[in-house]
């Protein structure tokens, strides 16, 4: 059995010169480790998902390269020096990509230990854009297939757009160029829009969750007619937020029509595919909403003009009918008056024929009894009665001495057949 104290004593009793000779300082050890890493792992390729990204004013880029292995995360701190970034910039622009949070990248470089902190890291020297773009395309196809399977891919396109969408919910970064362009277009329209802004991050860590939450919040507000999701231009990886499932699903299931204006003319995201209306830019997005309102105003103006034309035509037709009726009435009145005049003239002529004075001029006369009654029959007068006979130019007073009936045997003479 070995005594521990004896062993310890023996260890410290040995000469320490060789230990001192082999000891290294911290910097020497770090240098040795870096030399080993450079020799064994120089210019190796490694892939993972970009986590937190930092871009200080120095022009360098620092980001975390993350691998999620069944919930257990493994992280490497990556350093992209300004000179290397400038050298890689043309390649990344050619493939419309940049280093942004949330994308998967395959990069080349050399691991090292930073002497000031002792932190293990990775100095990036190259990138494989095809890996990133291929992964984005694969993710995009996978998300679209999933949305279609769940039956929500085209749901937002079947929502009802109000005739006059004057209340707009806007999802974007406050103060950005996209925000400014959108608001300027609305203001220049001269229409009294009511805008509710949800200020969110449009790229980087947490941006997708913020955008999705804002869309959902605006979609639930009763005073919002339409939701506009806008973002200025950038690389394809800058716009990766709008190719995420959480954003695409939020837009797809939004109960209000969603208008998108994301990036430039050539950019198309999943958010654009599932939205009610896809527009090339934030300005185009605002123009689409303005045109919807102006279209309604034009329709109302056209309808009003058509109604006015119908009314004016009806009034003109009525005026013509009235004028025609008046003309007919005038004609009828003239005809009626002429007919009446002719009739009156005829009647006057006929009546003139019955005028006693006219008849008397022809030889007729009228005889009256003493009490002024017209004598119509010999039976109405007796012998010895005084009668007055009116002729054309005066009267004759007589005394009846006898009467004779014009009908034989009807009445015998009352005297010696002497006439008055």
MARLOGU-925162 format. One record per atom (N, C-alpha, C): x, y, z. Coordinates in steps of 0.001 Angstrom, whole numbers, padded with zeros to 6 digits, always signed. Atoms other than C-alpha are relative to their C-alpha. Layout:
<nodes>
XYZ
...
</nodes>
This chain:
<nodes>
+000858-001189+000000
+000000+000000+000000
+000889+001231+000000
-000807-001210+000136
+001402+003373-001065
-000595+001106+000822
+000451-001129-000818
+001197+006277+001282
-000014+001264-000870
+000159-001180+000845
-000106+009398-000496
+000961+001118+000388
-000918-001049-000459
+001917+011766+001622
+001439-000295-000426
-001352+000355+000427
+005068+009855+000823
+000195+000266-001474
-000067-000244+001457
+004319+010049-002907
+000134+001461-000290
-000040-001451+000206
+003711+013779-002700
+001360+000574+000375
-001317-000472-000421
+006909+014294-000795
+001060-000350-001028
-000979+000416+000991
+008841+012317-003360
-000058+000880-001252
+000171-000838+001203
+007388+014410-006213
+000662+001342+000168
-000543-001343-000203
+008348+017738-004704
+001476-000012+000377
-001421+000068-000351
+011720+016463-003613
+000890-000159-001223
-000773+000183+001215
+012710+015821-007262
+000442+001355-000540
-000497-001248+000588
+014663+018469-009179
-001048+000603-000937
+001029-000687+000807
+012388+021053-010935
+000596+000751-001177
-000617-000741+001095
+014844+022382-013465
-000596-000364-001353
+000532+000403+001312
+013459+020306-016308
-001432+000499-000188
+001363-000529+000096
+009858+021494-015504
+000055+001457-000425
-000118-001424+000332
+010928+025110-015633
+000440+000185-001434
-000474-000132+001368
+012712+024551-018880
-001089-000266-001036
+001039+000368+000970
+009607+023022-020537
-001231+000892+000103
+001181-000861-000176
+007067+025595-019287
-000044+001062-001076
+000229-001005+001021
+005550+028033-021814
-000877+001130+000559
+000885-001103-000382
+004019+031411-021431
-001332-000145-000739
+001321+000064+000638
+000377+031980-022394
+000113+000311-001483
-000124-000387+001409
+001330+033715-025608
+000722-001066-000796
-000716+001057+000704
+003814+030998-026477
-000896-001193-000262
+000922+001129+000179
+001181+028346-025913
-001012+000298-001088
+000981-000366+001027
-001358+030221-028017
+000648-000016-001378
-000711+000011+001275
+001216+030686-030738
+000219-001421-000478
-000237+001399+000361
+002021+026987-030628
-001286-000653-000490
+001293+000575+000412
-001649+026064-030821
-000384+000511-001385
+000351-000568+001301
-002206+028426-033738
+000870-000572-001100
-000893+000615+000987
+000815+027013-035502
-000468-001395-000339
+000506+001356+000219
-000596+023534-035024
-001288+000036-000822
+001271-000108+000726
-004037+024594-036214
+000242+000379-001457
-000313-000421+001366
-002528+026275-039240
+000578-001145-000802
-000634+001126+000689
-000479+023233-040082
-000983-001118-000285
+000900+001145+000146
-003237+020677-039567
-001344+000353-000633
+001356-000353+000459
-006420+022641-040468
-000002+001254-000874
-000069-001201+000837
-005300+025306-042896
-000985-000096-001165
+000957-000110+001108
-008010+026389-045328
-000948-001201-000071
+000995+001071-000024
-010638+023842-044301
-001377+000618-000269
+001387-000431+000242
-014269+024069-045334
-000859-000441+001181
+000926+000316-001073
-016988+024194-042678
-001337+000662-000336
+001312-000584+000297
-020726+024782-042940
-000864+000030+001252
+000924-000163-001117
-023476+025836-040597
-000925+001183-000277
+000954-001117+000143
-026128+028492-040019
+000565+001253+000646
-000489-001271-000539
-025221+032120-039521
-000902+000443+001146
+000739-000474-001162
-026236+033298-036088
+000101+001509+000121
-000118-001431-000243
-025620+036686-034561
+001110+000593-000858
-000955-000663+000884
-023861+039081-036943
+000307+001381+000551
-000422-001324-000451
-021862+042142-035947
+000874+000627-001077
-000782-000702+001021
-020554+044737-038414
+000404+001367+000551
-000455-001271-000558
-018596+047442-036577
+000503+000945-001083
-000442-001010+000952
-017361+050629-038211
+001361-000325-000619
-001320+000369+000533
-013951+049008-038784
-000091-000654-001367
+000150+000682+001276
-015384+047150-041775
+000137-001501+000115
-000043+001442-000224
-014711+043730-040278
-001416-000514+000263
+001285+000637-000299
-017612+041278-039893
+000260-001162+000942
-000098+001095-000960
-018010+038973-036924
-001366-000682+000077
+001277+000714-000105
-020635+036260-036810
+000227-001385+000592
-000028+001355-000550
-021458+032964-035163
-000444-000981-001071
+000391+001088+000886
-021547+029804-037227
-000523-001115+000899
+000687+000858-000965
-024044+027489-035543
-000445-001300-000656
+000577+001286+000395
-024936+023832-035826
-000912-000459+001121
+000972+000496-000971
-028049+022595-034089
-000113-001502-000187
-000030+001459+000080
-027562+018899-033413
-000949-000566+001043
+001018+000532-000902
-030790+017545-031917
-000169+000869+001249
+000209-000916-001108
-031250+020641-029780
+001266+000455+000680
-001279-000404-000594
-027599+020844-028769
+000767+000853-001012
-000642-000919+000917
-025907+023843-030330
+001515-000015+000147
-001454-000116+000055
-022269+023966-031396
+000305+001272-000772
-000226-001335+000554
-020888+027426-032151
+001486+000266-000216
-001361-000493+000284
-017745+028799-033793
-000117+001495-000287
-000041-001427+000279
-016976+032516-033754
+000863+000242-001236
-000674-000200+001274
-016036+033572-037276
+000394+001465-000149
-000502-001349+000270
-013953+036587-038205
+000211+000143-001500
-000167-000303+001414
-014263+038042-041694
+000646+001381-000078
-000720-001264+000009
-011578+040695-042028
-000422+000868-001172
+000433-000962+001000
-012322+043827-044030
+000631-000266-001360
-000669+000247+001271
-009725+043052-046692
-000546-001232-000699
+000547+001231+000580
-011044+039525-047199
-001417+000247-000505
+001392-000295+000390
-014630+040817-047321
-000041+000777-001303
-000049-000780+001234
-013741+043341-049996
+000369-000884-001182
-000414+000911+001076
-012059+040582-051993
-001153-000909-000405
+001112+000926+000265
-015185+038345-051690
-001268+000727-000445
+001223-000761+000239
-017685+041165-052287
-000545-000212-001402
+000474+000162+001384
-017815+040788-056063
-000626-001367-000212
+000563+001350+000125
-018410+037051-055787
-001376-000062+000650
+001289+000050-000705
-021212+037522-053258
-001057+000815-000736
+000965-000800+000751
-022825+040292-055322
-000444-000723-001260
+000332+000737+001212
-022647+038124-058405
-001099-001025+000264
+001002+000998-000367
-024710+035524-056596
-001088+000576+000901
+001041-000704-000737
-026867+038160-054836
-000140-000534+001426
+000039+000483-001367
-025923+037104-051322
+000907+000842+000877
-000847-000644-000993
-024384+038475-048161
-000085-000839+001260
+000007+000728-001270
-023634+037231-044664
-001041+000639+000906
+001077-000494-000852
-026871+037683-042745
-000485-001136+000894
+000482+000987-000959
-028428+035941-039802
-001095-000868-000606
+001053+000920+000407
-030507+032862-040529
+000303-000814-001222
-000299+000770+001208
-028867+031636-043720
+001069-001039+000301
-001034+001030-000136
-026739+028565-044124
+001116+000314-000985
-001154-000310+000838
-023241+029033-045471
+001033-001108+000110
-001165+000866-000029
-020242+026968-046396
+001187+000910-000261
-001108-000944+000080
-017059+028884-045729
+001331-000741+000162
-001338+000579-000134
-013347+028232-045925
+000857+000952+000837
-000867-000807-000825
-010699+029398-043510
+000869-000868+000897
-000910+000693-000913
-008384+028490-040681
-000404+000296+001437
+000324-000243-001398
-009237+027998-037010
+001200+000595+000731
-001089-000568-000788
-007235+029920-034443
-000512+000356+001388
+000324-000446-001352
-007138+031081-030849
+000429+001455+000107
-000289-001426-000109
-007361+034804-030247
+000749+000251+001304
-000863-000133-001164
-004528+035728-027911
-000558+000892+001088
+000476-000950-001006
-006282+038646-026164
-001054-000594+000917
+001095+000570-000817
-009167+036505-024936
+000142-001502+000183
-000119+001448-000057
-008064+032935-025506
-001187-000696-000645
+001202+000568+000614
-011251+032427-027522
+000349-000703-001298
-000180+000761+001232
-011296+029773-030184
-000897+000600-001071
+000778-000573+001079
-012455+031106-033548
+000422-000530-001344
-000247+000456+001358
-012284+030791-037280
+000177+001224-000880
-000276-001107+000900
-010689+033198-039740
-000434-000394-001405
+000605+000333+001293
-012776+033133-042915
+000829+000593-001129
-000749-000472+001166
-011063+033383-046282
-000765-000162-001305
+000748+000230+001240
-013657+032209-048834
-001408-000476+000361
+001382+000440-000199
-017339+031320-049267
-000470-000684-001270
+000580+000714+001136
-019309+028985-051495
-001459+000457-000164
+001363-000527+000136
-022411+030961-052656
-001009-001048-000452
+000926+001010+000510
-023890+027957-054426
-000612-000820+001119
+000516+000753-001137
-024256+026159-051132
-001164+000769+000643
+001033-000818-000637
-026234+029033-049637
-001238+000105-000871
+001138-000168+000892
-028404+029619-052665
-000744-001311-000210
+000653+001295+000125
-029057+025933-053089
-000818-000332+001226
+000741+000260-001236
-030075+025674-049453
-001246+000874+000069
+001163-000893-000007
-032343+028700-049773
-001079-000505-000946
+000966+000513+000965
-033966+027233-052865
-000692-001249+000531
+000575+001221-000559
-034456+023896-051149
-000977+000331+001128
+000885-000412-001080
-035925+025564-048083
-001275+000632-000552
+001151-000664+000617
-038180+027653-050276
-000984-001023-000541
+000866+001042+000562
-039522+024635-052130
-000685-000791+001113
+000554+000769-001116
-040030+022805-048854
-001120+000777+000703
+001013-000821-000681
-041945+025695-047279
-001257+000121-000857
+001153-000118+000894
-044170+026175-050333
-000808-001287-000022
+000690+001292+000002
-044961+022459-050434
-000787-000200+001303
+000664+000149-001289
-045837+022530-046746
-001244+000884+000090
+001149-000912-000022
-048128+025548-047122
-001133-000531-000880
+001014+000580+000882
-049921+023888-050026
-000667-001216+000649
+000535+001176-000666
-050311+020679-048077
-000974+000385+001107
+000865-000463-001091
-051842+022613-045175
-001202+000790-000502
+001150-000686+000580
-054259+024335-047564
-000040+001498+000236
-000016-001442-000278
-053129+027885-046777
+000784+000789-001042
-000886-000669+000957
-050884+028672-049756
-000687+001176-000699
+000685-001067+000730
-053496+030737-051634
-001179+000580+000774
+001138-000469-000793
-055823+031596-048740
-000116+001521-000029
+000084-001459-000062
-054907+035284-048577
-000503+000598-001310
+000449-000515+001292
-055592+035717-052278
-001506-000079-000150
+001459+000121+000054
-059217+034767-051604
-000696+000894+001028
+000630-000955-000909
-059783+037444-048964
-000660+001111-000825
+000742-001054+000699
-062060+040361-049836
+000673+001353+000200
-000608-001330-000061
-060444+043668-050667
-001114+001050-000019
+001034-001040-000014
-062651+046638-049676
+000061+000867-001262
+000039-000863+001168
-063776+048925-052476
+000882+001230+000188
-000795-001197-000283
-062070+051851-050764
+000897-000277+001205
-000904+000322-001116
-059100+050614-048655
+000770+001240+000475
-000618-001242-000473
-058341+053863-046830
+000824-000192+001265
-000746+000247-001236
-056972+052301-043620
+001041-001089-000258
-001089+000908+000372
-053563+050668-044159
+000867-000312+001217
-000955+000429-001007
-051497+048651-041700
+001326-000290-000675
-001300+000121+000670
-047817+048896-042631
+000989-000726+000901
-001028+000756-000707
-045144+046403-041584
+001336+000304-000663
-001319-000337+000538
-041629+047772-042084
+000841+000614+001102
-000893-000655-000946
-038679+049407-040382
-000218+001509-000077
+000305-001431-000045
-039597+052926-039310
+001232+000814-000387
-001092-000862+000410
-037476+055604-040963
+000837-000538-001139
-000766+000578+001104
-036162+053293-043677
-000412+000661-001311
+000326-000543+001317
-036103+054251-047344
-001325-000562-000510
+001261+000622+000420
-038921+051790-047962
-001184+000716+000640
+001057-000706-000722
-041042+053493-045317
-000227+001389-000596
+000097-001356+000545
-040275+056954-046728
-000641+000000-001383
+000551+000059+001359
-041041+055973-050335
-001483-000330+000025
+001398+000419-000087
-044295+054302-049360
-000881+001172+000444
+000788-001103-000533
-045559+057251-047308
-000057+001171-000985
-000017-001093+000970
-044501+059780-049955
-001013-000237-001112
+000945+000329+001067
-046536+057988-052601
-001435+000186+000475
+001352-000186-000543
-049607+057936-050358
-000337+001483+000129
+000245-001434-000206
-049253+061630-049524
-000203+000722-001328
+000116-000665+001302
-048794+062656-053159
-001306-000348-000704
+001276+000379+000627
-052036+060869-054067
-001111+000982+000339
+001037-000931-000423
-054042+063501-052192
-001194-000675+000661
+001080+000756-000636
-056197+060780-050636
+000263-000066+001504
-000159+000002-001459
-056809+060819-046881
+000136-001395+000574
-000238+001339-000536
-055282+057467-045966
+000277+000083+001504
-000329+000147-001418
-055081+056356-042334
+000996-001157+000120
-001085+000994-000013
-051793+054502-041712
+000343-000382+001436
-000458+000538-001279
-050967+052263-038749
+001317-000732-000237
-001330+000566+000244
-047242+051441-038604
+000400-000965+001106
-000645+000934-000922
-045696+048376-036980
+001499+000006-000326
-001440-000131+000214
-041989+049098-036637
+000688-001316+000355
-000631+001303-000210
-040048+045845-037054
+001373-000029-000666
-001239+000285+000723
-036642+044550-038045
-000363-000786-001250
+000314+000690+001245
-036680+043386-041645
+001107-000944-000440
-001030+000995+000256
-033441+041392-041577
+000798-000208+001286
-000793+000303-001176
-031175+039741-039090
-000746-000851+001011
+000541+000871-001034
-031830+037802-035926
-001309+000553+000551
+001295-000378-000558
-035451+037875-034774
-000903+000744-000954
+000798-000785+000933
-036658+039747-037859
-001248-000756-000454
+001141+000780+000491
-038901+036937-039121
-001116-000048+001031
+001029+000066-001046
-040689+036585-035783
-000700+001348+000158
+000609-001329-000132
-041240+040350-035576
-000959+000293-001151
+000849-000258+001163
-042630+040590-039098
-001282-000829+000081
+001171+000877-000093
-044950+037611-038586
-000968+000489+001071
+000853-000489-001093
-046244+038979-035277
-000718+001279-000396
+000613-001260+000432
-046897+042409-036824
-001137-000251-000988
+001050+000333+000972
-048876+040906-039719
-001237-000544+000723
+001113+000578-000746
-050986+038883-037292
-000737+001067+000803
+000612-001045-000827
-051587+041899-035039
-000845+000949-000857
+000758-000904+000865
-052668+044189-037887
-001204-000703-000624
+001114+000742+000582
-054824+041463-039399
-001185-000128+000924
+001076+000124-000986
-056843+041281-036180
-000659+001332+000340
+000573-001311-000316
-057531+045032-036027
-001155+000306-000942
+001178-000220+000846
-061067+045836-037256
+000083+001253-000858
-000069-001256+000759
-060108+049315-038446
+001031-000034-001122
-000993+000136+001069
-057438+048008-040850
-000661-000668-001203
+000588+000549+001221
-058583+047427-044454
+000970-000907-000741
-000994+000755+000756
-055334+046135-045932
+001337+000109+000736
-001321+000021-000645
-051866+045155-044663
+001065+000077-001087
-001105-000155+000952
-048749+046302-046516
+001304-000416+000668
-001296+000462-000498
-045458+044440-045934
+001047+000474-000993
-000940-000618+000935
-042592+046434-047424
+001421-000035+000550
-001409-000007-000366
-038798+046380-047453
+000789+000426-001220
-000829-000464+001106
-036152+048062-049590
+000835-001118-000584
-000785+001006+000687
-033761+046264-051872
+001177-000490+000814
-001142+000618-000655
-030859+044082-050867
+000348-001288-000705
-000378+001288+000582
-029154+040829-051634
-001065-001037+000316
+000977+001062-000226
-031078+037613-051749
+000034-000483+001445
-000099+000421-001399
-029776+036712-048352
-000507+001087+000943
+000572-001084-000806
-030754+040157-047038
-001508-000152+000116
+001457+000146+000038
-034315+039309-048009
-000459-001356+000522
+000315+001363-000459
-034174+035866-046408
-001133-000026+001011
+001099-000068-000981
-036614+037004-043703
-001328-000337-000646
+001292+000153+000666
-039399+036944-046255
-000115-001318-000752
+000067+001355+000525
-038560+033415-047360
-000137-001016+001129
+000161+000898-001139
-039161+031978-043891
-001443-000467+000111
+001340+000564-000134
-042112+029780-043056
-000876+000840+000920
+000812-000729-000966
-043229+031876-040096
-000602+001254-000624
+000526-001189+000665
-043597+035019-042242
-001002-000385-001079
+000887+000431+001076
-045131+033208-045210
-001336-000485+000552
+001239+000528-000587
-047676+031445-042992
-000847+001134+000591
+000741-001132-000585
-048598+034687-041166
-000734+000776-001086
+000637-000715+001105
-049320+036379-044504
-001124-000840-000596
+000982+000875+000637
-051163+033375-045920
-001309-000064+000781
+001209+000169-000822
-053604+033096-042989
-000557+001335+000489
+000478-001315-000433
-054028+036854-042447
-001420+000223-000534
+001379-000214+000462
-057767+037707-042595
-000183+001244-000858
+000064-001194+000831
-056999+040997-044341
+000895-000186-001228
-000863+000095+001189
-055607+041307-047888
+001386+000587+000295
-001377-000443-000240
-051810+041613-047760
+000625+000409-001334
-000735-000496+001156
-049921+043752-050295
+001485-000002+000366
-001438+000010-000273
-046170+043174-050504
+000728+000894-000986
-000897-000779+000844
-043461+045439-051852
+001395-000199+000560
-001241+000443-000634
-040189+043708-051056
+001129-000022-001028
-001197+000059+000827
-036806+044393-052646
-000121+000794-001276
-000037-000652+001304
-036270+045306-056289
-000872-000754-000982
+000850+000583+001030
-037911+044385-059555
+000190-001507-000154
-000295+001406+000292
-036178+041010-059849
-000199-000896+001216
+000102+000794-001223
-036748+039903-056253
-001409-000544+000174
+001278+000627-000303
-039517+037446-055455
+000199-000940+001179
-000112+000823-001202
-040026+035822-052062
-001250-000855+000162
+001192+000795-000298
-042420+033266-050638
-001110+000913+000494
+001000-000962-000472
-044154+036185-048944
-000766+000598-001177
+000665-000527+001189
-044869+037582-052412
-000971-001024-000582
+000822+001045+000616
-046250+034261-053610
-001327-000205+000717
+001218+000300-000762
-048790+033887-050821
-000828+001251+000258
+000713-001252-000284
-049829+037571-050613
-001146+000221-000979
+001133-000367+000855
-053047+038995-052042
+000494+000718-001249
-000531-000779+001120
-051047+041384-054228
+001507+000140+000150
-001453-000133-000004
-047342+041192-055074
+000391+001185-000867
-000464-001190+000713
-045658+044439-056094
+001522+000055+000064
-001452+000075+000150
-042056+044979-057188
+000768+000756+001068
-000712-000859-000946
-041118+047752-054770
-000985+000587+001003
+000896-000689-000938
-042505+049638-051743
-000818+001088-000687
+000739-001037+000734
-043444+052494-054078
-001113-000613-000834
+001015+000670+000815
-045260+050117-056420
-001129-000531+000869
+001012+000497-000938
-047074+048673-053412
-000972+001131+000350
+000856-001146-000314
-048363+052127-052440
-000835+000401-001209
+000714-000360+001232
-049302+052858-056056
-001185-000936-000225
+001081+000973+000191
-051385+049660-056200
-001203+000326+000884
+001097-000348-000908
-053418+050737-053167
-000664+001306-000442
+000545-001279+000471
-053807+054293-054474
-000879-000226-001233
+000767+000262+001212
-054987+052969-057837
-001328-000689+000314
+001245+000640-000396
-057581+050819-056078
-001033+001062+000409
+000907-001063-000449
-059080+053901-054410
-000390+000895-001172
+000303-000842+001155
-058779+056031-057546
-000920-000707-000987
+000877+000770+000876
-060417+053247-059528
-001446+000077+000464
+001357-000109-000537
-063427+053355-057218
-000557+001402-000241
+000441-001381+000217
-063573+057155-057415
-000370+000207-001469
+000282-000116+001436
-063382+056952-061220
-001295-000722-000345
+001223+000759+000253
-066109+054312-061212
-001222+000786+000466
+001111-000798-000515
-068335+056518-059046
-000246+001203-000900
+000152-001156+000889
-067631+059546-061232
-000642-000402-001322
+000572+000471+001261
-068412+057530-064343
-001480-000330+000157
+001404+000335-000254
-071607+056212-062793
-000830+001271+000145
+000713-001269-000172
-072598+059730-061760
-000212+000691-001340
+000130-000607+001313
-071894+060978-065275
-001046-000718-000835
+001013+000767+000745
-073944+058144-066758
-001397+000336+000485
+001312-000353-000558
-076810+058949-064380
-000409+001392-000479
+000295-001357+000457
-076544+062639-065269
-000407+000002-001469
+000345+000076+001415
-076585+061762-068969
-001395-000568-000209
+001339+000594+000096
-079649+059564-068485
-001067+001019+000382
+000971-001001-000455
-081409+062317-066551
-000165+001103-001042
+000068-001061+001009
-080495+064970-069120
-000722-000479-001251
+000680+000556+001169
-081630+062691-071949
-001494-000118+000255
+001417+000130-000351
-084888+061952-070116
-000687+001359+000012
+000574-001342-000023
-085436+065675-069538
-000186+000534-001419
+000106-000462+001384
-084716+066445-073184
-001160-000687-000710
+001114+000726+000610
-087124+063704-074281
-001339+000507+000520
+001242-000518-000583
-089736+065000-071874
-000334+001364-000578
+000229-001323+000587
-089267+068525-073176
-000520-000121-001427
+000485+000200+001374
-089695+067263-076718
-001446-000483-000007
+001377+000507-000050
-092811+065323-075744
-000975+001103+000395
+000865-001108-000407
-094224+068367-073976
-000195+000981-001151
+000096-000918+001133
-093390+070579-076938
-000914-000563-001083
+000866+000637+000994
-095020+068073-079286
-001458+000033+000446
+001369-000019-000523
-098050+067859-077013
-000604+001393-000107
+000472-001382+000118
-098298+071658-076889
-000339+000327-001445
+000267-000233+001417
-098038+071765-080653
-001297-000651-000435
+001234+000695+000361
-100756+069161-080988
-001206+000703+000595
+001111-000710-000642
-102908+071032-078476
-000331+001291-000757
+000249-001221+000759
-102419+074244-080408
-000728-000305-001295
+000665+000394+001243
-103358+072468-083630
-001445-000399+000262
+001357+000426-000336
-106339+070827-081972
-000872+001190+000375
+000776-001176-000409
-107352+074135-080429
-000426+000798-001217
+000325-000755+001208
-107163+075882-083772
-001076-000712-000801
+000989+000785+000753
-109046+073079-085472
-001356+000040+000682
+001262-000016-000745
-111623+072961-082704
-000684+001359-000090
+000569-001347+000086
-112044+076707-082765
-000593+000252-001386
+000514-000180+001357
-112407+076697-086504
-001288-000785-000205
+001221+000806+000135
-114921+073872-086344
-001155+000634+000766
+001057-000629-000797
-116782+075625-083558
-000521+001262-000677
+000403-001227+000701
-116773+078870-085504
-000906-000320-001175
+000823+000417+001144
-118108+077108-088555
-001379-000447+000470
+001277+000486-000537
-120756+075445-086455
-000870+001161+000481
+000743-001167-000486
-121685+078701-084825
-000565+000804-001165
+000479-000723+001193
-121874+080380-088193
-001200-000707-000611
+001112+000776+000566
-124085+077560-089426
-001254+000163+000847
+001146-000150-000898
-126280+077754-086382
-000564+001418-000070
+000456-001394+000110
-126392+081506-086680
-000865+000176-001234
+000769-000079+001241
-127526+081124-090233
-001360-000655+000175
+001261+000705-000218
-130106+078551-089190
-000923+000798+000921
+000812-000788-000932
-131257+080697-086290
-000539+001265-000674
+000466-001200+000708
-131440+083698-088500
-001263-000290-000801
+001186+000373+000761
-133959+081807-090550
-001248-000026+000852
+001155+000034-000912
-136169+081565-087488
-000254+001348+000674
+000220-001326-000582
-135937+085261-086604
-001364+000536-000472
+001346-000483+000371
-139578+086602-086530
+000064+001220-000906
-000097-001206+000826
-138438+089906-088000
+000269-000375-001441
-000308+000460+001350
-136926+088097-090973
-001241-000595-000629
+001210+000649+000510
-140072+086023-091360
-001073+001042-000338
+001010-001053+000244
-142231+089086-091085
+000287+000750-001284
-000343-000667+001241
-140274+090697-093894
-000427-000810-001202
+000447+000877+001087
-141282+087730-095937
-001527-000033-000081
+001461-000049+000058
-144947+088395-095141
-000692-000615+001173
+000595+000600-001185
-145468+086638-091887
-000298+001085+001008
+000358-000926-001073
-147083+088288-088882
-000345-000799+001246
+000319+000651-001278
-147839+087538-085250
-001152+000775+000611
+001202-000624-000580
-151183+088213-083618
-000052-000334+001481
+000044+000140-001451
-151589+088766-079898
-001414+000293+000481
+001285-000300-000638
-154746+088709-077781
+000147+001262+000828
-000026-001241-000791
-155663+091628-075620
+000911-000129+001204
-000897+000198-001150
-153706+090078-072745
+001427-000318-000429
-001362+000144+000482
-150575+089764-074880
+000408-001411-000369
-000324+001379+000365
-150745+086032-075646
-000036-000161-001512
-000040+000272+001430
-149793+084825-079059
-001160-000898-000358
+001134+000802+000451
-152815+083516-080894
+000495-001066-000958
-000450+001118+000814
-152083+080069-082247
-001158-000742-000644
+001175+000715+000507
-155626+078856-082922
-001214+000928+000037
+001230-000795+000038
-158968+080379-083876
-000830-000239+001230
+000759+000310-001207
-160245+078743-080782
+000429+000863+001187
-000503-000798-001107
-158172+081087-078650
-000584+001427+000015
+000548-001350+000091
-160205+084180-079695
-001492-000070-000315
+001467-000070+000273
-163865+085115-079809
-000292+001263-000795
+000428-001146+000767
-165733+087464-082010
-000174+001203+000921
+000084-001230-000772
-165572+090992-080751
+001251+000292+000822
-001256-000257-000725
-162175+090527-079090
+000917+000890-000831
-000977-000870+000654
-159516+093069-079837
+001319-000745-000071
-001279+000677+000192
-156288+091702-081250
+000991+000995-000575
-001074-000823+000541
-152952+093194-082140
+000851-000875-000892
-000791+000772+000974
-151089+092019-085210
+001283+000756-000253
-001320-000592+000223
-147361+092627-085520
+000499-000428-001364
-000570+000248+001311
-145893+092942-088965
+001417+000534+000004
-001415-000334+000049
-142385+093765-090142
+000269+001435+000416
-000309-001383-000256
-142707+097472-089838
-000935+000666+001007
+000867-000618-001013
-145270+097888-087040
-001077-000950+000463
+001103+000821-000530
-148568+096687-085515
-001325+000539-000537
+001364-000316+000433
-152179+096593-086509
-000956-000474+001075
+000994+000352-001023
-155022+096669-083936
-001333-000233-000696
+001267+000383+000664
-158227+094898-085018
-000990-000522+001016
+001064+000621-000790
-161549+093685-083657
-000494-001193-000772
+000401+001261+000649
-162515+090105-084444
-001492+000064-000246
+001429+000053+000363
-165787+089942-086309
-000417-001408-000340
+000305+001399+000316
-165500+086291-087345
+001302-000774-000074
-001155+000897+000124
-163081+083293-087366
-000350-001144-000890
+000226+001147+000894
-162686+080529-089881
+001131-000986+000231
-001004+001047-000200
-160860+077204-089232
+000504-000465-001336
-000590+000498+001240
-158439+075896-091833
-000370-001421-000271
+000407+001396+000160
-159771+072432-091303
-001519-000026-000182
+001434+000062+000308
-163163+071701-092816
-000692-000822+001032
+000859+000696-000957
-165925+070586-090485
+000603-000084+001379
-000596+000056-001339
-163623+071139-087580
-000668+001021+000908
+000697-001020-000774
-165321+074316-086463
-000791+000891-000963
+000847-000812+000873
-168145+076239-087966
+000327+001467+000208
-000241-001427-000121
-167865+079902-088655
-000899+000602+001055
+000768-000591-001065
-169002+082034-085828
-000757+001266-000457
+000680-001215+000508
-170250+084947-088017
-000250-000155-001480
+000320+000001+001438
-170841+085925-091619
+001209-000130-000872
-001229+000241+000763
-167386+084849-092756
+000687+001275-000398
-000732-001224+000256
-166139+088387-092626
+001299-000010+000725
-001300-000036-000636
-162475+088780-091926
+000165+001288+000757
-000269-001215-000774
-161164+091188-089431
+000795+000976-000854
</nodes>
